[in-house]
Amino acid sequence: MTAEPRTRIKICGLTREQDVDAAVEAGADAVGFVLYAKSPRHVSADRAAELARRLPPFVTPVLLSVNAPAAELLAACARIPNALLQFHGDETPQQCDALGRPYLRAARVPLDEATPFDLLKFASDFANAQAVLLDAHVEGYGGGGKAFHWSRLPPSVSCHAVLSGGLTPANVGDGILQVRPRFRSLAVDVSSGVEASTTEGVPLKGVKDPAKIHQFVAAVRAADVLLARPSDVLL
């Protein structure tokens, strides 16, 4: 029996040194820095570079942008040469490809099941992307902690995928079990689901909770163990 590949993990929306360190310690494969100025998790390119310098080898920095000018992104990449780009706006395939950098392309899946969304066509249009990032279509281009209905995804899509949108330590395992068989490979991306909150329960956007990060990673690894078992054990 061939073992299932390990699910890769990205912790996004990092703004502080201690959160970068917590993500690395927990075993994240990538960390995301939001360059979109309208996001509450926004950091400048200089700040992203400063935080990225804390990363050890084989942990990938990802720069999330929304309809940013090409020159701005190239300048950011010059500061962080090993960064992966993540296009989260209305960028065309030509705009994404023109920078000559490896990238993820976010697909904003409507929350309303009656609204059509053709993922097969989207994946075909962005065939040069390293992976298609599946996020919920919310106001503000993501980070809203909303999950779309995973059952909307086609049964088979010939691309690598990153599952995002409303993931938490409590539901990421179910997401992996449901979604991974549909794609060539699957990674997961979390932001709001591992953020801290005040004693009154008010979310602190951009401030991560180390315990939640570790719980999230543990839930992903538990799902990997289940997927590696023979199918008759899962029934």
Buried (B, 14 or more C-beta within 10 A) or exposed (E): EEEBBBBBBBBBBBBEEEBBBBBBEBBBBBBBBBBBEEBEBBBEBEEBBBBBEBBEEEBBBBBBBBEBEEEEBEEBBEBBEEBBBBBBBEBEBEBBBEBEBBBBBBBBBBBEEEEEBEBEEBBEBBEEBBBBBBBBBBEEBBBBBBBBEBEBBEEEBEBBBBBBBBBBBEBBBEBBBBBBEBBEBBBBBBBBBBBBEEEEEEEEBBBBBBEBBBBBBBBBBEBBEEBBEEEEEEE
